[in-house]
Amino acid sequence: MPKARVADDEIHYETHGRGIPILLVPGLGGVGSYWIPNIPAFARNHHVVVHDHRGTGQSSRSLIRYSVDQMTTDLLAVMDHLGIEKAHLVGHSTGGAIGQTLAALHPERLISLVIYASWTKADPFFRRVFEARRTLLTEVGAAAYVRATPVFLYPDWWINENIAVLEEREKAVISNFPAAEIVTSRIDAVVDFDRTATLGTINVPTLVICAKDDILTPPYFSRELARMIPAAELIELDRGGHCASETNTRAFNDAVLGFIGRHS
């Protein structure tokens, strides 16, 4: 399996297709397989890179203090390992926070940025949601945490139509779930994230995209991001929840690839 080195740890990655690079960066779950529904369309004309965040998937399960800055440094290590000087970045949720950080600190590494179902900084609602998820993990356990997660990520109609798929997926996730200390540290990193002071300095072409029925990072976060990032575009899909790239795949792919095509 291909790996990029970060200090004494390893970051698992996969590549698909050829052309201008696109980094598809997953959210809190951290696994590149999140993007399976989208990879064929994106890889048709691009070199697509997906990776597992450190602490998740097939990457090193490091017992460190996680932060969005650290996750961004890990992504840069993958880019350097692959010899990618510049790329488009599509970041989902926590991946969108990584995108904000990379655009603020290393804009020369980005051709364009897509911030998808992400947020600016934790507000009382956001803190309560992640406090509940963290408590569920520490007080009840990984199985309960994994089983509850789709309620935050997917619309009711999609869960009802795909319950068999979800239940099979949950079994696989539970069997390979990271240590609770890793997941709680990653949750803390999400709650601590705040790049609002530097959003106004982002000068790479930026698209902010979300679904109107996202209950985990409601659309007001995306509207705020689009307002604070100079010249950012905003697209609100009619439906799809927090994971619209999976639940409303065609509309998501068309919107994002259309944006990337205009900035290639």
PASEBA-1860 file (N, C-alpha, C; in nm, 3 decimals):
! residues 264
1> MPKARVAD> 0.084/-0.119/0.000/0.000/0.000/0.000/0.089/0.126/0.000 ~ 0.058/0.225/-0.085/0.142/0.345/-0.088/0.129/0.426/0.040 ~ 0.245/0.473/0.090/0.250/0.550/0.214/0.342/0.670/0.197 ~ 0.307/0.780/0.262/0.395/0.896/0.273/0.441/0.908/0.417 ~ 0.568/0.941/0.437/0.623/0.950/0.571/0.596/1.088/0.631 ~ 0.558/1.089/0.759/0.547/1.211/0.838/0.612/1.181/0.973 ~ 0.730/1.241/0.997/0.806/1.208/1.117/0.826/1.057/1.123 ~ 0.780/0.991/1.230/0.793/0.846/1.242/0.668/0.772/1.199
9> DEIHYETH> 0.573/0.843/1.140/0.444/0.784/1.105/0.426/0.778/0.954 ~ 0.317/0.712/0.912/0.289/0.695/0.770/0.146/0.737/0.738 ~ 0.131/0.800/0.623/0.000/0.841/0.573/-0.033/0.757/0.450 ~ -0.141/0.683/0.458/-0.185/0.603/0.343/-0.255/0.691/0.241 ~ -0.225/0.668/0.113/-0.291/0.744/0.008/-0.316/0.654/-0.112 ~ -0.403/0.700/-0.201/-0.427/0.635/-0.329/-0.434/0.741/-0.437 ~ -0.399/0.705/-0.559/-0.410/0.797/-0.671/-0.493/0.731/-0.781 ~ -0.562/0.815/-0.857/-0.649/0.767/-0.965/-0.641/0.867/-1.081
17> GRGIPILL> -0.631/0.819/-1.202/-0.637/0.904/-1.320/-0.510/0.984/-1.345 ~ -0.517/1.064/-1.451/-0.405/1.149/-1.491/-0.455/1.288/-1.524 ~ -0.364/1.384/-1.510/-0.398/1.522/-1.542/-0.361/1.614/-1.429 ~ -0.426/1.729/-1.425/-0.401/1.826/-1.317/-0.448/1.764/-1.186 ~ -0.368/1.776/-1.078/-0.404/1.708/-0.953/-0.526/1.770/-0.884 ~ -0.606/1.682/-0.827/-0.715/1.721/-0.737/-0.699/1.641/-0.608 ~ -0.693/1.710/-0.495/-0.690/1.647/-0.364/-0.832/1.640/-0.311 ~ -0.883/1.520/-0.290/-1.014/1.502/-0.228/-0.988/1.469/-0.081
25> VPGLGGVG> -1.022/1.560/0.008/-0.982/1.549/0.149/-1.106/1.520/0.234 ~ -1.106/1.408/0.305/-1.225/1.369/0.381/-1.241/1.448/0.510 ~ -1.354/1.423/0.578/-1.387/1.494/0.701/-1.339/1.422/0.826 ~ -1.416/1.433/0.933/-1.373/1.383/1.063/-1.346/1.234/1.062 ~ -1.425/1.156/0.987/-1.400/1.013/0.977/-1.262/0.983/0.922 ~ -1.213/1.070/0.835/-1.074/1.071/0.795/-1.032/0.977/0.685 ~ -1.123/0.893/0.631/-1.080/0.792/0.536/-1.107/0.835/0.392 ~ -1.007/0.811/0.306/-1.021/0.850/0.166/-1.132/0.777/0.094
33> SYWIPNIP> -1.170/0.660/0.144/-1.278/0.583/0.080/-1.412/0.657/0.084 ~ -1.422/0.762/0.165/-1.543/0.845/0.164/-1.577/0.891/0.022 ~ -1.472/0.911/-0.061/-1.491/0.971/-0.192/-1.518/0.869/-0.303 ~ -1.539/0.743/-0.269/-1.561/0.639/-0.371/-1.670/0.678/-0.471 ~ -1.785/0.735/-0.429/-1.887/0.770/-0.528/-1.843/0.875/-0.629 ~ -1.742/0.954/-0.595/-1.701/1.069/-0.677/-1.576/1.045/-0.759 ~ -1.493/0.950/-0.718/-1.363/0.932/-0.783/-1.373/0.907/-0.933 ~ -1.464/0.821/-0.982/-1.467/0.798/-1.127/-1.487/0.925/-1.209
41> AFARNHHV> -1.578/1.012/-1.166/-1.603/1.136/-1.240/-1.484/1.230/-1.232 ~ -1.423/1.240/-1.114/-1.311/1.333/-1.098/-1.185/1.282/-1.168 ~ -1.166/1.150/-1.171/-1.045/1.092/-1.228/-1.052/1.082/-1.381 ~ -1.166/1.113/-1.438/-1.178/1.102/-1.584/-1.078/1.193/-1.655 ~ -1.056/1.312/-1.599/-0.965/1.408/-1.662/-0.863/1.468/-1.566 ~ -0.849/1.408/-1.445/-0.759/1.464/-1.346/-0.684/1.354/-1.273 ~ -0.575/1.393/-1.210/-0.498/1.306/-1.122/-0.554/1.324/-0.981 ~ -0.633/1.229/-0.935/-0.703/1.240/-0.808/-0.622/1.173/-0.698
49> VVHDHRGT> -0.605/1.243/-0.587/-0.534/1.190/-0.470/-0.630/1.189/-0.352 ~ -0.644/1.074/-0.288/-0.719/1.063/-0.163/-0.626/1.005/-0.058 ~ -0.646/1.041/0.067/-0.561/0.987/0.173/-0.642/0.964/0.299 ~ -0.591/0.878/0.386/-0.648/0.858/0.519/-0.575/0.950/0.616 ~ -0.648/1.034/0.687/-0.586/1.117/0.789/-0.505/1.030/0.886 ~ -0.399/1.086/0.939/-0.328/1.015/1.046/-0.426/0.988/1.160 ~ -0.419/0.867/1.214/-0.511/0.825/1.319/-0.631/0.748/1.269 ~ -0.646/0.738/1.135/-0.764/0.673/1.079/-0.724/0.577/0.968
57> GQSSRSLI> -0.817/0.491/0.928/-0.799/0.406/0.812/-0.671/0.325/0.818 ~ -0.594/0.332/0.708/-0.469/0.257/0.697/-0.346/0.341/0.730 ~ -0.366/0.462/0.778/-0.255/0.545/0.823/-0.218/0.510/0.967 ~ -0.104/0.560/1.013/-0.058/0.532/1.149/-0.160/0.580/1.251 ~ -0.184/0.498/1.352/-0.278/0.533/1.459/-0.200/0.603/1.572 ~ -0.158/0.725/1.544/-0.068/0.797/1.634/-0.143/0.853/1.755 ~ -0.087/0.833/1.873/-0.144/0.890/1.995/-0.079/1.025/2.019 ~ -0.126/1.125/1.941/-0.074/1.261/1.949/-0.189/1.355/1.980
65> RYSVDQMT> -0.157/1.481/2.001/-0.262/1.582/2.012/-0.293/1.630/1.871 ~ -0.411/1.598/1.823/-0.449/1.630/1.686/-0.494/1.775/1.675 ~ -0.470/1.834/1.559/-0.516/1.970/1.530/-0.534/1.982/1.380 ~ -0.609/2.082/1.337/-0.627/2.103/1.193/-0.495/2.145/1.130 ~ -0.413/2.223/1.202/-0.281/2.258/1.149/-0.197/2.133/1.125 ~ -0.199/2.039/1.218/-0.125/1.914/1.202/-0.177/1.834/1.083 ~ -0.311/1.829/1.067/-0.368/1.758/0.954/-0.327/1.823/0.822 ~ -0.315/1.956/0.822/-0.271/2.028/0.702/-0.126/1.997/0.670
73> TDLLAVMD> -0.041/1.991/0.772/0.099/1.954/0.752/0.110/1.814/0.695 ~ 0.026/1.722/0.742/0.025/1.586/0.688/-0.012/1.586/0.540 ~ -0.110/1.666/0.503/-0.150/1.671/0.362/-0.037/1.728/0.277 ~ 0.032/1.828/0.326/0.148/1.882/0.253/0.255/1.775/0.235 ~ 0.272/1.689/0.335/0.370/1.580/0.324/0.332/1.484/0.212 ~ 0.201/1.458/0.198/0.156/1.371/0.088/0.183/1.439/-0.047 ~ 0.154/1.568/-0.057/0.181/1.642/-0.180/0.330/1.637/-0.214 ~ 0.415/1.662/-0.115/0.560/1.661/-0.139/0.607/1.522/-0.180
81> HLGIEKAH> 0.554/1.421/-0.114/0.592/1.283/-0.146/0.560/1.249/-0.291 ~ 0.448/1.301/-0.340/0.404/1.273/-0.477/0.460/1.372/-0.578 ~ 0.536/1.471/-0.532/0.591/1.571/-0.621/0.487/1.665/-0.678 ~ 0.379/1.689/-0.603/0.272/1.779/-0.648/0.301/1.920/-0.598 ~ 0.330/2.009/-0.690/0.361/2.147/-0.653/0.233/2.225/-0.621 ~ 0.131/2.207/-0.707/0.005/2.278/-0.689/-0.110/2.184/-0.725 ~ -0.225/2.205/-0.661/-0.340/2.118/-0.688/-0.469/2.193/-0.657 ~ -0.578/2.144/-0.715/-0.711/2.180/-0.668/-0.736/2.102/-0.540
89> LVGHSTGG> -0.807/2.160/-0.446/-0.841/2.090/-0.322/-0.991/2.096/-0.301 ~ -1.051/1.979/-0.279/-1.193/1.969/-0.243/-1.197/1.908/-0.103 ~ -1.238/1.986/-0.005/-1.235/1.941/0.133/-1.374/1.932/0.193 ~ -1.406/1.814/0.246/-1.536/1.792/0.310/-1.527/1.815/0.459 ~ -1.606/1.906/0.514/-1.618/1.928/0.658/-1.481/1.959/0.720 ~ -1.422/1.865/0.795/-1.288/1.887/0.848/-1.189/1.906/0.734 ~ -1.210/1.837/0.622/-1.128/1.861/0.504/-1.141/2.003/0.454 ~ -1.257/2.064/0.471/-1.275/2.205/0.437/-1.198/2.296/0.530
97> AIGQTLAA> -1.188/2.257/0.657/-1.106/2.333/0.752/-0.958/2.323/0.714 ~ -0.916/2.203/0.671/-0.779/2.186/0.621/-0.757/2.275/0.499 ~ -0.855/2.281/0.411/-0.844/2.366/0.294/-0.832/2.513/0.330 ~ -0.911/2.559/0.427/-0.899/2.697/0.473/-0.757/2.725/0.523 ~ -0.702/2.631/0.599/-0.569/2.648/0.656/-0.463/2.650/0.549 ~ -0.471/2.557/0.454/-0.372/2.553/0.346/-0.379/2.680/0.261 ~ -0.500/2.728/0.232/-0.515/2.849/0.151/-0.461/2.971/0.223 ~ -0.473/2.974/0.355/-0.424/3.089/0.433/-0.273/3.087/0.449
105> LHPERLIS> -0.217/2.968/0.472/-0.074/2.957/0.505/0.014/2.927/0.384 ~ -0.038/2.853/0.288/0.042/2.811/0.172/-0.039/2.825/0.043 ~ -0.084/2.946/0.011/-0.169/2.963/-0.108/-0.099/2.923/-0.237 ~ 0.034/2.926/-0.238/0.109/2.890/-0.358/0.093/2.742/-0.395 ~ 0.039/2.660/-0.302/0.022/2.518/-0.329/-0.115/2.485/-0.387 ~ -0.201/2.586/-0.399/-0.338/2.561/-0.445/-0.367/2.631/-0.577 ~ -0.435/2.558/-0.666/-0.490/2.618/-0.788/-0.627/2.675/-0.757 ~ -0.708/2.598/-0.687/-0.840/2.644/-0.642/-0.877/2.567/-0.516
113> LVIYASWT> -0.981/2.614/-0.450/-1.026/2.555/-0.324/-1.177/2.538/-0.328 ~ -1.224/2.418/-0.291/-1.366/2.393/-0.272/-1.387/2.355/-0.126 ~ -1.463/2.436/-0.054/-1.494/2.412/0.087/-1.636/2.358/0.093 ~ -1.649/2.233/0.135/-1.776/2.162/0.123/-1.826/2.118/0.261 ~ -1.948/2.164/0.297/-2.012/2.128/0.424/-1.919/2.153/0.542 ~ -1.859/2.270/0.544/-1.762/2.302/0.648/-1.815/2.414/0.737 ~ -1.729/2.479/0.811/-1.772/2.579/0.909/-1.661/2.681/0.930 ~ -1.696/2.790/0.996/-1.598/2.896/1.025/-1.531/2.868/1.159
121> KADPFFRR> -1.609/2.872/1.265/-1.560/2.838/1.399/-1.678/2.786/1.480 ~ -1.647/2.713/1.586/-1.752/2.653/1.667/-1.838/2.760/1.733 ~ -1.970/2.746/1.722/-2.064/2.829/1.795/-2.135/2.739/1.898 ~ -2.225/2.791/1.979/-2.289/2.706/2.081/-2.356/2.582/2.025 ~ -2.424/2.595/1.911/-2.487/2.478/1.850/-2.383/2.373/1.814 ~ -2.279/2.414/1.744/-2.173/2.324/1.699/-2.108/2.254/1.819 ~ -2.080/2.331/1.924/-2.016/2.272/2.042/-2.107/2.166/2.106 ~ -2.236/2.193/2.112/-2.327/2.096/2.174/-2.334/1.967/2.093
129> VFEARRTL> -2.337/1.979/1.961/-2.343/1.860/1.876/-2.219/1.773/1.899 ~ -2.102/1.834/1.899/-1.981/1.755/1.913/-1.955/1.711/2.056 ~ -2.008/1.785/2.152/-2.004/1.738/2.291/-2.088/1.610/2.304 ~ -2.204/1.608/2.239/-2.290/1.489/2.245/-2.222/1.370/2.179 ~ -2.159/1.391/2.064/-2.092/1.281/1.994/-1.973/1.230/2.075 ~ -1.898/1.322/2.133/-1.781/1.284/2.215/-1.825/1.204/2.337 ~ -1.930/1.250/2.404/-1.979/1.181/2.523/-2.032/1.043/2.489 ~ -2.099/1.032/2.375/-2.149/0.902/2.332/-2.034/0.803/2.316
137> LTEVGAAA> -1.924/0.849/2.260/-1.808/0.762/2.242/-1.746/0.723/2.376 ~ -1.723/0.820/2.463/-1.650/0.792/2.587/-1.735/0.723/2.692 ~ -1.865/0.749/2.693/-1.951/0.693/2.797/-2.023/0.565/2.755 ~ -2.050/0.550/2.626/-2.123/0.433/2.578/-2.034/0.340/2.496 ~ -1.952/0.397/2.407/-1.858/0.315/2.334/-1.861/0.337/2.184 ~ -1.764/0.275/2.117/-1.746/0.296/1.974/-1.866/0.250/1.892 ~ -1.925/0.136/1.928/-2.038/0.085/1.850/-2.155/0.183/1.849 ~ -2.184/0.241/1.966/-2.294/0.338/1.974/-2.260/0.464/1.896
145> YVRATPVF> -2.134/0.507/1.904/-2.089/0.626/1.830/-2.106/0.604/1.680 ~ -2.060/0.490/1.631/-2.068/0.461/1.488/-2.213/0.449/1.444 ~ -2.295/0.383/1.524/-2.436/0.364/1.486/-2.512/0.496/1.483 ~ -2.475/0.590/1.569/-2.544/0.719/1.573/-2.497/0.814/1.463 ~ -2.377/0.794/1.412/-2.317/0.889/1.319/-2.403/0.919/1.196 ~ -2.467/0.821/1.131/-2.549/0.854/1.013/-2.661/0.954/1.040 ~ -2.709/0.959/1.163/-2.816/1.055/1.196/-2.768/1.197/1.175 ~ -2.639/1.222/1.200/-2.582/1.355/1.181/-2.543/1.381/1.036
153> LYPDWWIN> -2.511/1.275/0.962/-2.453/1.291/0.829/-2.553/1.287/0.714 ~ -2.660/1.207/0.729/-2.746/1.178/0.615/-2.890/1.222/0.639 ~ -2.961/1.259/0.531/-3.104/1.291/0.544/-3.185/1.166/0.576 ~ -3.302/1.186/0.634/-3.386/1.072/0.671/-3.419/0.984/0.552 ~ -3.456/1.045/0.438/-3.495/0.967/0.321/-3.381/0.879/0.271 ~ -3.259/0.928/0.279/-3.145/0.850/0.230/-3.116/0.732/0.324 ~ -3.126/0.756/0.454/-3.107/0.647/0.550/-3.212/0.538/0.527 ~ -3.337/0.578/0.509/-3.444/0.480/0.488/-3.422/0.398/0.360
161> ENIAVLEE> -3.369/0.462/0.257/-3.348/0.392/0.129/-3.220/0.309/0.128 ~ -3.129/0.333/0.223/-2.998/0.268/0.219/-2.960/0.201/0.351 ~ -3.060/0.163/0.429/-3.032/0.110/0.563/-2.946/-0.016/0.558 ~ -2.968/-0.104/0.461/-2.888/-0.227/0.454/-2.742/-0.195/0.426 ~ -2.718/-0.100/0.336/-2.581/-0.057/0.305/-2.515/0.002/0.429 ~ -2.588/0.088/0.500/-2.533/0.151/0.620/-2.497/0.048/0.726 ~ -2.583/-0.049/0.747/-2.558/-0.146/0.852/-2.437/-0.234/0.820 ~ -2.418/-0.269/0.694/-2.298/-0.344/0.656/-2.174/-0.259/0.673
169> REKAVISN> -2.184/-0.131/0.636/-2.071/-0.039/0.650/-2.034/-0.020/0.797 ~ -2.136/-0.011/0.883/-2.110/0.008/1.026/-2.030/-0.107/1.085 ~ -2.061/-0.231/1.043/-1.987/-0.347/1.093/-1.839/-0.334/1.060 ~ -1.809/-0.293/0.937/-1.669/-0.278/0.895/-1.601/-0.165/0.971 ~ -1.671/-0.055/0.992/-1.612/0.059/1.063/-1.583/0.024/1.209 ~ -1.678/-0.042/1.274/-1.660/-0.078/1.415/-1.542/-0.173/1.432 ~ -1.524/-0.266/1.339/-1.416/-0.364/1.351/-1.279/-0.301/1.335 ~ -1.271/-0.183/1.273/-1.142/-0.117/1.249/-1.140/0.023/1.311
177> FPAAEIVT> -1.219/0.043/1.417/-1.233/0.177/1.475/-1.106/0.215/1.552 ~ -1.062/0.341/1.539/-0.942/0.384/1.612/-0.965/0.385/1.763 ~ -0.856/0.395/1.838/-0.866/0.411/1.983/-0.947/0.535/2.016 ~ -1.027/0.527/2.123/-1.112/0.640/2.163/-1.030/0.766/2.184 ~ -0.906/0.752/2.235/-0.821/0.869/2.259/-0.791/0.944/2.130 ~ -0.778/0.871/2.020/-0.752/0.934/1.891/-0.875/1.010/1.844 ~ -0.989/0.946/1.851/-1.112/1.008/1.800/-1.150/1.129/1.885 ~ -1.139/1.120/2.016/-1.173/1.236/2.100/-1.077/1.352/2.074
185> SRIDAVVD> -0.949/1.323/2.051/-0.855/1.430/2.020/-0.888/1.495/1.887 ~ -0.931/1.416/1.791/-0.971/1.471/1.661/-1.099/1.555/1.674 ~ -1.192/1.511/1.758/-1.312/1.592/1.784/-1.272/1.725/1.849 ~ -1.182/1.720/1.946/-1.136/1.843/2.012/-1.071/1.937/1.910 ~ -0.997/1.881/1.814/-0.934/1.963/1.711/-1.038/2.036/1.627 ~ -1.146/1.968/1.597/-1.255/2.028/1.519/-1.320/2.143/1.597 ~ -1.347/2.120/1.723/-1.412/2.222/1.806/-1.320/2.342/1.827 ~ -1.190/2.319/1.835/-1.094/2.428/1.858/-1.064/2.509/1.733
193> FDRTATLG> -1.097/2.457/1.616/-1.059/2.521/1.490/-1.122/2.659/1.475 ~ -1.043/2.757/1.431/-1.093/2.892/1.407/-0.993/2.965/1.317 ~ -1.028/2.981/1.189/-0.944/3.054/1.095/-1.011/3.184/1.051 ~ -1.107/3.232/1.127/-1.182/3.350/1.083/-1.092/3.472/1.064 ~ -0.985/3.482/1.142/-0.898/3.599/1.133/-0.821/3.604/1.001 ~ -0.808/3.490/0.933/-0.729/3.486/0.809/-0.813/3.460/0.685 ~ -0.943/3.439/0.700/-1.026/3.411/0.583/-1.021/3.525/0.482 ~ -1.012/3.646/0.529/-1.008/3.761/0.440/-0.881/3.772/0.358
201> TINVPTLV> -0.779/3.694/0.392/-0.652/3.697/0.318/-0.646/3.591/0.208 ~ -0.744/3.501/0.203/-0.740/3.393/0.103/-0.758/3.452/-0.037 ~ -0.663/3.422/-0.123/-0.665/3.481/-0.257/-0.665/3.377/-0.368 ~ -0.701/3.252/-0.334/-0.715/3.150/-0.440/-0.864/3.141/-0.475 ~ -0.896/3.108/-0.600/-1.038/3.094/-0.637/-1.105/2.991/-0.546 ~ -1.219/3.030/-0.489/-1.283/2.947/-0.387/-1.431/2.928/-0.417 ~ -1.475/2.802/-0.406/-1.617/2.768/-0.410/-1.655/2.714/-0.273 ~ -1.765/2.762/-0.218/-1.823/2.708/-0.096/-1.952/2.637/-0.136
209> ICAKDDIL> -1.965/2.512/-0.098/-2.082/2.434/-0.138/-2.136/2.357/-0.018 ~ -2.268/2.350/-0.010/-2.334/2.277/0.098/-2.472/2.235/0.050 ~ -2.540/2.157/0.133/-2.680/2.122/0.108/-2.768/2.197/0.207 ~ -2.884/2.235/0.164/-2.973/2.315/0.248/-3.024/2.237/0.369 ~ -3.019/2.102/0.362/-3.070/2.021/0.473/-2.957/1.958/0.557 ~ -2.838/2.018/0.553/-2.726/1.972/0.636/-2.753/2.014/0.780 ~ -2.766/1.916/0.871/-2.794/1.950/1.011/-2.669/1.950/1.097 ~ -2.556/1.900/1.045/-2.433/1.899/1.124/-2.358/2.031/1.112
217> TPPYFSRE> -2.340/2.078/0.990/-2.284/2.211/0.966/-2.387/2.288/0.883 ~ -2.486/2.347/0.948/-2.597/2.410/0.876/-2.549/2.515/0.775 ~ -2.631/2.544/0.674/-2.589/2.633/0.566/-2.543/2.772/0.610 ~ -2.582/2.818/0.728/-2.536/2.951/0.767/-2.383/2.957/0.779 ~ -2.320/2.843/0.810/-2.174/2.841/0.813/-2.116/2.865/0.673 ~ -2.174/2.799/0.573/-2.125/2.816/0.435/-2.149/2.958/0.385 ~ -2.262/3.015/0.421/-2.289/3.153/0.380/-2.187/3.248/0.443 ~ -2.151/3.221/0.569/-2.052/3.305/0.636/-1.915/3.289/0.571
225> LARMIPAA> -1.878/3.167/0.537/-1.751/3.145/0.468/-1.747/3.220/0.336 ~ -1.853/3.211/0.259/-1.857/3.278/0.129/-1.852/3.429/0.144 ~ -1.909/3.480/0.252/-1.905/3.625/0.277/-1.766/3.671/0.318 ~ -1.695/3.589/0.394/-1.567/3.631/0.450/-1.448/3.608/0.357 ~ -1.460/3.515/0.263/-1.350/3.486/0.169/-1.370/3.572/0.044 ~ -1.274/3.655/0.010/-1.291/3.745/-0.104/-1.326/3.671/-0.233 ~ -1.432/3.717/-0.298/-1.475/3.668/-0.430/-1.517/3.521/-0.430 ~ -1.543/3.463/-0.314/-1.585/3.323/-0.310/-1.723/3.307/-0.371
233> ELIELDRG> -1.743/3.195/-0.440/-1.873/3.158/-0.492/-1.943/3.067/-0.391 ~ -2.076/3.069/-0.394/-2.156/2.987/-0.303/-2.260/2.909/-0.382 ~ -2.266/2.778/-0.358/-2.371/2.693/-0.415/-2.437/2.618/-0.302 ~ -2.570/2.626/-0.294/-2.648/2.551/-0.197/-2.734/2.449/-0.272 ~ -2.701/2.322/-0.256/-2.781/2.216/-0.318/-2.913/2.202/-0.243 ~ -3.017/2.166/-0.315/-3.149/2.158/-0.254/-3.157/2.052/-0.144 ~ -3.083/1.942/-0.162/-3.087/1.837/-0.060/-2.959/1.755/-0.065 ~ -2.937/1.677/0.040/-2.818/1.592/0.043/-2.759/1.574/0.181
241> GHCASETN> -2.800/1.659/0.278/-2.745/1.647/0.412/-2.598/1.684/0.418 ~ -2.530/1.634/0.521/-2.388/1.667/0.539/-2.301/1.594/0.438 ~ -2.350/1.487/0.380/-2.273/1.406/0.285/-2.334/1.413/0.146 ~ -2.359/1.531/0.096/-2.425/1.547/-0.034/-2.344/1.488/-0.149 ~ -2.213/1.478/-0.133/-2.131/1.417/-0.239/-2.169/1.271/-0.261 ~ -2.225/1.208/-0.159/-2.270/1.069/-0.170/-2.419/1.060/-0.198 ~ -2.498/1.145/-0.134/-2.644/1.134/-0.143/-2.703/1.209/-0.261 ~ -2.628/1.306/-0.314/-2.672/1.385/-0.429/-2.553/1.399/-0.524
249> TRAFNDAV> -2.500/1.283/-0.563/-2.368/1.276/-0.627/-2.361/1.354/-0.757 ~ -2.457/1.336/-0.843/-2.448/1.400/-0.975/-2.448/1.552/-0.963 ~ -2.536/1.607/-0.881/-2.542/1.752/-0.865/-2.412/1.804/-0.803 ~ -2.360/1.731/-0.706/-2.234/1.771/-0.643/-2.120/1.768/-0.744 ~ -2.106/1.655/-0.815/-1.997/1.644/-0.912/-2.005/1.752/-1.019 ~ -2.125/1.776/-1.071/-2.141/1.876/-1.176/-2.099/2.014/-1.127 ~ -2.142/2.049/-1.005/-2.111/2.182/-0.952/-1.961/2.198/-0.929 ~ -1.900/2.098/-0.865/-1.758/2.112/-0.830/-1.669/2.101/-0.954
257> LGFIGRHS> -1.695/2.005/-1.042/-1.613/1.992/-1.162/-1.633/2.112/-1.255 ~ -1.751/2.171/-1.256/-1.772/2.291/-1.335/-1.685/2.405/-1.284 ~ -1.680/2.420/-1.153/-1.596/2.524/-1.092/-1.448/2.499/-1.122 ~ -1.404/2.375/-1.099/-1.263/2.341/-1.121/-1.227/2.362/-1.268 ~ -1.317/2.326/-1.358/-1.291/2.343/-1.501/-1.268/2.488/-1.539 ~ -1.333/2.581/-1.472/-1.316/2.723/-1.501/-1.185/2.776/-1.445 ~ -1.119/2.700/-1.358/-0.997/2.749/-1.293/-0.877/2.657/-1.316 ~ -0.882/2.581/-1.425/-0.772/2.489/-1.456/-0.674/2.550/-1.556
END
